[in-house]
Amino acid sequence: MLAASFLSFAEKSTDYTFVNSDKTISIAFNLDAKKIPYYKVFYKNKQVINTSQLGIIREDANFYTNMKILKVSKALPLKSSYSMLQGKRKNIDYTANQYTVSLQNSTGEAMEIIFQLSHDGIGLRYHFPKTSSDIKKIVEEKTTYNFDASAKAWLQPMSKAKTGWKETNPSYEEHYAMGIPVNTKPAIGEGWVYPALFNANDAWVLITETGLQDNYCGSRLVYNDTQKALQVTFPQKEEIFPNGALNPESQLPWYTPWRVITVGSLKTITESTLGTDLADPAVPMDTSFIKSGLSSWSWVLLKDDSVNFETTLQFIDYASSMNWPYCLIDADWDTRIGDAKMKELADYAKEKNVKLLVWYNSSGPWNGTEYHPKGKLLTHADRDKEFTRLNELGIAGVKIDFFGGDGQSMIEYYHAILKDAVTHQLLINFHGATLPRGWQRTYPNLLTTEAIKGEEFITFSQEAADLQPSHCTMLPFARNVFDPMDFTPMVLDAIPNIKRKTTPAFELALPVLFLSGIQHIAETPVGMAKMPKYVVDYLKDIPTNWDDSKFIDGYPGKYIVMARKKDNVWHIVGVNGQNIAKEIEIDLSFVTNDSGYVILENEKGFQQLPVSKKTKLKVTMKPNGGFVVKI
């Protein structure tokens, strides 16, 4: 019976073929002349990823060359369902065909490569099935992605570790290079971060990783000139928790993270949930304390001096008046306000149906930051003490900043914080941080993560403000496809000392366009008071836990129109990242309700007009402009 479930026990000259259920995506797999595993990816019978290598080199063993195929399984149909408390879709069904390739190296040791092909892409990962109490160490992962020279890429550079303000890099905060050749080398010299977007042979491909446990490091893509392909590459030597591991090490058995390849149209990419489909399921926990929503935040426009008792009272009142469930208090609150007054603020906020979030510095000695509380989360005992203190003060969650990179020990630090926060029922927001890689499914109390050059950078420099339109129209196609993103959007009025390039309607669209379990709103009470009542009313009801999302139109770095549904209400938003007007026509037949409204802008400012499901909506977005629809 066992033998009947495998395609072959012997190596064969023709490739093994793996397909998804609707046969739109397929993989060809085999060993090359050096007995190196390789794969090719096809979409609708057209090759989109050329011959690319697979393999692992451990300190104690080579699972790359001189490999032997022992078994290749037939397709094992998989089906699962899960729910998310935030993001583009609430209830998600995942179906895939799983193929397992059992390999043996030259010394007889076993490794499996697991492929899962779903309707929108591929997951692949390695498995060492042997049991061993010894710690095994991976030196190099040989996974590559080989695209045609004609393919184009939309990529964010990885920063150089221990550079930037107070040596706080890397934190996934660079602008994207758009439409570049795949063999382009970033000026910084450290490769490219995930998710990485490509256009190859008339198909769009988004590459990322998920299921990153505490026994592996975060990786990035570096172009390998010898292989002429992008290779999965481990972090820079500085990216570690003090005295911790850089590269992956673990006992056996051992699963590596999923390498995720989403394939199809831009609609496929933007609507995909592969990043959470393949993530580890939620840890056992009581989720009743988890509520997503919008938050007021003084610091982004008003900076350090706004962290005080009186200003915080104003921002609590502001959140309450807007029906927003949160107010974030930023750095140095422990001395600028202090515990006694913080308790007063938390009690006052509770009366107003607002919960408080507070800032922490994650850092040990890995950077030169001085903001505090600092150094209070480094060990389990530290976190238990500090989180107990926050529980006693009535604080709902923490924003933790200034992490030190992607080395395995730093990834272990993230997991440890998330687990301890579950115990203390605290919400988590990581800043100055890595891409969360599906952790929001595993730890539902992780509501958002920065990992983007967001609004605060626009307040720091005119250069970032000038690039905002194209930058914001890039993010729904890459960074924000799978993982929550704390861009902290929306300035409708003015940014001190900066000339904003986006129009108010562009800004108004961002809280719906961007996905984040907590959406920290940059606009202040003073700025909001200048807006028309219908704009204020619109912002009093912005979901962050959508039932469904639908791509309408767009192109990376140029423009995007997305529709998101909550209950029976559809929110449709568009932004134009170009310096010329853009006309959009939307067929509203997919919405539930018969009528609603659109907010756009004319020469006098905001304008509200009725819309009907029965009539196609025609909108002309201004240069760097936008619109919102609620129906």
N, C-alpha and C positions, 0 to 999 in steps of 0.2 A: 504493500500500500504506500509506503514512504517513497519508494522509487518512482511510483507513478505520478507523484506530485511535482516532479522536477523535469525540466525540459531536456537536460543533458548532464551527464557526468563527465563528459570529455570536452576538451577544447575543440572548437570548430573554426573553420576558415571564414564562414559568413557570420556577420554580426548577430548577436541576440537583439531582438526587438521588443521593447516595452511600450505599451500604449495606454492612453487614458480611455475611459469608458465610451466616449463619443468619437474616439479615433482622430481627434484634431491635433493632439500632441503626442509625439513619439520620441523614443530614445533608441539609438543604436549603441550597443555595448560590446566590447571585446578586449583582448590583450594585443598590444602591438609586437613588433619583432623583438623588443627587449623585455617582453612579458610585463609591460606597464599597462595597467587598466586605462581604458579611454572610453569616452562617450561622445555622442553627437546628438543635438536636439533638432527636431523638425516640428514645424507648425504648419498645418494644412499642406503637408507633403513638401514644404520648402525648408531647406536647411537654414536655421537661424544661429545655431552655435556649431562651429566646425569642430573637428577632432580635438578634444580637450582631455588632459590627463587627470587621473585620480590616484590617490595614494597617501600614505602616512609614513614618515620616518620617525621611529621612536629611538630613544637613546640606546635601547637594548636590542632593537630589531628593525629590519627594513621591510616595510609593507608597500613598496613602490615598484621596484624592479624584480625580475625573476619570480613573478607571481604565477600561481596556478589556479585555474577555475575548477572547483570541486563540484559545485551545484549552482544551478540558476532556477529559481522557483517559477512556477506558473503565477499568473496574476492572482493575488489574494484581494478580493473586494473588501474595502473598508468603508464603514459608515459611522459617523458620530454626529452628535448635536450638542451645542453648548450655548450659553447666554452670556452677554457682556453687559456690564453696568455703565458703559460709556462707549463712545465711538460711533462708527458709521452704521452699524447694524446690531440690533438687539439679539435676535434669535438666529443662529447660524447653523446650517447643515454642511457637513464636510463629507464628501465621498471621493474615494480614490482607489486606484489599482496599485497594490504594493508588490514589488518584486525584490527578492533578496538574492544577492550574489554571494555565495560562500567561496572564499579564496584562501589559499595557503601560501605562505612565503617559502623561501628556499630552505629554511630550517624547520619547516613543518608546523609553524604557528598560524593560528586561524585569525582571519579578519573578514567581516561581512560588510558589504556596501548595500544599503537599503535605499531603494528608489520608490517614491510615491507620486503617481501621476493623477492629478485631478483635472477638472474641466478648465482651470485657469492657470495651471502650471505644474511645477515639479519641486519636490523636496528630496534631497539626498543627504545621507549621513553615513558615518562609519560606526561599526560596532566591533569591539573586541569581546568575544563571548566567553573566553577563558576566565576562570576564577583564580584570583591571586591577591594575597594580602600585601605583596610588595608594591611600592609606589612606582608606577611606570611614567616616563616622561616623554612627551612628544617634542621633537626638535623642529620639525617642519611639516606643514600640511601641503600636499602637492596638487590640491584641487585647482584647476584652471578653467577659464572661460575664454575660448578662442573665437573671436568674431572676424568676419571678413574685413579687409582693409577699407572697404567702402562704408562700413557701419559708422554711425555717429553716436556720441555719448554725451550725457548730461550728468556731470559729476561734481561732487564737493571735495576739495582737497582735505587730506588729513593734515593737521597742524604739527609743528615740531614741538616735542615734549619740552616742558619747562621754559617755554618762551611766552611772550605776551605779558599783559599786566600782571605783575607780582608772580610771574612764572606759573600762571594758571592753565596754560594749554597742556594737553589737548581737551577740547570740549565741544567739538563738532560745530564750530561757529565761524565758518568761512563761506564766502559767496560761491555759487555754482559756476563752473565752466560749462557752457551750453553749446551743443551741436558740434563738438570737437571730434577729431579722429580718435579711435580707441587706443592708439599707441602714444597719445600725448602724455608727456611727463609733467606733473605739476611743478611749478616753480619752487614750492616749499620743499619738494623732494621726498615726501613720505607717503605717496600713494593717495588713494581715494577712499572715502568712507561709504558706508551703506546708508540707505538704499541707492543703488547705481542704476541709472536708466539708459537704455540703448535702443536704437532703431536699426534693425538689421533685416535685410531682405523683405521689406514691407511689413515687418512685424515689430511690435514694441516688446522689450524685455526688461524686467525690473529684477535686479539681483540684490538679495539681502541675506541675513542669517537670523535664525530664531531658535528658541529652546536652549538658550545659553545658560547652562547651569554653573554652579560654583566650582566645578572641576575643569573649567576651560577658560581661555582668555577670549576677549573680543578680538575680531580680526578686521582686516581691511584689504583692499585690492591694490596690488602693485604690478605694473606691467613688466613682464619677464621678457627681456629681449631675445633670449635663447629660444624660449618656447613660442615667442610671438603671441603671447596671451596674457591676460590678467590673472594673477595668481593670488589665492588666499594667503595672506601674510600676517605674521604675529606682530605684537606691539614693539615700540621702541623700549630700550632697556630701562629708561627712567619711569615707565608707567606701572609702578608697583606700590603696594602698601608696604610700609617700612619692614624690611627683612622678609618680605613675602615672595612668592613665586611669580615669575614673569610668564613663562610658557606653560601649557597645560601639563598637569600631572595628576594621577589618580590611581587608585586600586582598580582591579578588574573584577567583574565586567565593566565596560565603559562605552557609553554612547557619546559621540561628538555632537555639537550643535547641528541643526538642519541648515544646509545650503539651499536657499529658496530661489527658484527661477520662475517668475510669473511671465506668461507669454500670451500675447494676443493684441488687441487694439488698445487705444488709450482708455476706452470704456472698461475693458477687461482689467487694466492696471488699476484705475482709480476706484473700481467697485470691488476689487479682490479683498479677501480676508485671509489669504494664505499665511501671513505673518502671525496671526493668532490661531489659525487652524492647526498649525504645526507646533505651536507653543505648548509648554507643559500645562495640563489642566490646573484649575484653581486649587490651592492648598485648602484643606478643611478649615473653615472659619465661619464665624457669624458675620454676615455682611450687612446687618441691619443698620450699622452706623455709617455706611458708605452712601453718600449722596453727591451726585455731580451737580455742577451749576456754575454761575458766574460769581466773580469776586471783585470787590473794590480793592485798590492798591495805590497808596500814596507815593511810594518811592520812585516809580519809573519816571514821572514827570517832575516831581518836587524834590527828589533826592534825599540825602541823609537828614537834613533838618526837619523833614516831615515825620520822622520817627519820634513822636512825642505823644503825650496823653491827649492834649486838646485836638490835634489834627486827627488822631485816631478816632476820637469821638465823632468828628465830622464825617469820617469815612465809614464808620458804622452806620450813622444816620443815612448816609448816601446809599449804602448797600440796602438798607431796610426800605428806603423809599423806592428803590428800583426792583424790589422783590428778588434781590440777589442773596443767596444763602451764606456768603462768606466775605470776610475782610482780612486781607493779608497785612501783617505788620513786619517790616523788614529788619535789616541788620542793626545790631547794637541795642535792641529793645530791652535787653536785660539790665543795661545801665541807664539808658535814656528814659525808660519808663519804670522798670523794676517790678519785682514780683507782686508787691502789694497793690500797686496801681494796675498791673496786668489783670489781677483777679477782679478788680473793680470793672475794668473794661469788658472782661469776659462775661461777668454778671449782667452788665448793661446791654451787651450785645445779645445775650440770651433773651432778654425782655423784648428785644427788637426782632427776634427770629433770625439772628445772624450769628454765625460761628466764627471764631478767630483762628487764623493760621499764623504761625511764627517762623522766622528765619533762623537757620543754623549754619555754621561753617563746618563742613565735614572734616576739615584739614587736620592732619598731623603736621609733620615737618616737610611735606612735599611741595609747598609753595610759600610765598612770602606774605600771604594775606593777613590782615590784622583785624578785620571785622569779626565780631563775636555775637553770640556764644561760639567759642571755638574749642576744639579738642575735647568735647564732652560726649562724643558718640563713638569713640575709637574701639571700645571693648563692649562685650555683652553687659558687664557690670555697669559700665558708664551709661549705656543706653537704658538699662533697666532703671537706674537712678533718675536719669533725666526725663525719661518718658513718664515715670511715676509722678514727677514734679509737674509735668504738663497736664496729666490727668487731674491732679489736684487743683490746678489753676483753671481748669475748664477749657483747655485748648483743644481744638478739633484735629489739627494736623500741622505738619512741619514741611517747610521748604528748606532743603539741604543742598548747600552750594559747594563749589570748588573741589570737585573730585580730581583724582590724579591719573586718569587714563584707563587703559583696557587690559592691563596685565591680569593674570588669573587671580592674584591676591586682592586686587582692587575690585574685580567682579565678585569675589567672595564677600567683600565688605558691603557691596550693594545688597546682596542676598541677606546678609546678617541683619542689616538695618530693616529691610522689608519684613523679615520674620519677626523681629522684636516689635516692630510697629503693629503687626497683626495682633500680637499678645496684648498690647496696650490700646488697641482700637484707635489708632491714629492714622490719618490720611497722609500720604507721602507725595511730594513734588521734588524731583531731583533737578538741580540747576548746576551749570558749569559741569555737565555730566555727559555720559555716554548715551548712545541710542539705546532705548529700553528693550528692544528685540523681543517683544511679545510678553514681557514681564507683567503687563497690565492684565493679562488673562490669568497668569499664575498667582499673582498677588493683586486681587481686585481693589485693594486700598491704595495701590499706586495709581493716582489719578492723572498725573501728567509728568512730563520731563522736558526740559528745555532743549538741549542738543540742537540748537539752531541760532543763527544770527538774527535775533528777534528785535522787538521794539526798542529795548534799551540801547542797542547799538545805533538805532536811528536817532536817538536823543544825544548820542555821544559825538556823531560826526556827520557832516553834510554829505560826504561820500556815500555813507550807508543810506542816507535819506534819498539820494539821487538814484540809487540802485533798487530801492524798495519795490517799485511797480513790477519789474521783471522778476525780482527775487520772490515776491509773494505769489506770482503766477507759476513759478517753478515748483513750489513746495507741495501742492496737492498731487503732483505726479511722482514724487520721490520721498522726501523726508516724512511727510504726513500720511502716506498711503496706509501704513499698517499701525503705526505707533502714535500715541498722543503727543502733542507738540505745544509746549508753553511759550508761544510767540509773544504773549501778552499784548493782544492787538487793540487797535482802534483809538485813534486820536481824531476827534471830529473838529476840534477847535484849533489849537496851536501848540507847537512844541517850542519851549524856550530856546532861543538862539539858533533855531534850525528852520530852513524853508522846506516845508513838506512838499513832495512832488505829487502825492496822491490827492485825489479829490475827496471831500467828505463822504460821498456815496461809495467810493472804493473802500474807505475805512469802515463804513457801516456794514459792508458785506462780510468782513473778515471773521467776526465771531461765529458765523454759521459756516463759512467756507473752511476754516481751520478746525481740526478735531482736537479737543482737549477735555479731559474729565472735569477739570476746573479751568475756566476761561478767565484769567486775570485781566480785567479791563483797564487800559491805560488812562482813559479820559477821567478828568477830575470832576467834582461837583460843580465847580465854577464853569467849566467848559460845557457840561451837560445842561446847565441852566440856560444856555444860549440857544439850545436846539428847539425846533418846533415840537409841540406836544405829541404829534403822531410819531415822530422819531423816538422820543422818550418812551412812549407807550410800547412801540415795537421792541425796544431793548429791555422791557420788563418781562418778556416772555421768550427767551432764547434757550432752547434745550441744548444739552451737551451729551445726552444719552439717546441717540437717534434710533428709531425703529428700522429705518432703511435709508439708503443713499443711492442717487442715480446721476450718472454723468450725462450732461446735456451736450456740451461742446467745449473745445479748448485745444491748446497746444502749449507744450512746456515753455515757460518764460515769456509767453505772449498774451494769452488770455485764458480764462476758464469760467465755465458756467456749471454749477452743481445744484442738484435738488436733494433736499433731505426731508424725511418724513417723521413726524412725532404724532402718535394717535392718528387722527384723520386730517391733520394739518400739514401741508407741504410748504417748506421754505425753499425758495429758489434764489440763488445769489450769483452774481457775475462780477468779475473784475477784469479790467483791461490793462495789461502791463506795457502797452505800447504808447508812443507819443502821437498816435493818430487815432481818430474815432473808429469804433468797431460796431457794426450793425449785427444784431442777433435776432433770430426769429425762433420762438419756442412754441411748440405744439403742447398745449396744456391738457390734452385729453387724458393723460395719465393721472391727474390729480383727483381727489375724492370729492371735494366741495365745489359748488358751482361758481362761487365768486370770491374775490378777495381784493388785494390792492398791490400796487407796485410803488416803491419809493425810488425815484431817480433824481436827476438834477437838471435845471436849466440855467440860464445866465444869471438868475437871481438867487440860486441856491437849491435846496431840497424842494422836491415836488412830489405830491402823492396823487395817484390816479387809480381808478377802479380797473380790475381785470376780471375777465370771465373765462371759465373753462371752455366755453363754446367758440371762443375767438383766439386765433393765433396771436401771441404777444410779440410785438416788434419793439425792440429797444435799441437805441443808439447809445452806446457807452462813450462818454467823452474820452479824450486822451488821458490815460492814467485814471480813468473813472470807473464807475460801477453802478450796480443797482441791487435792490432786494425785492422779493415778492413774498407775500404771505397769503395763502389761499386755502 
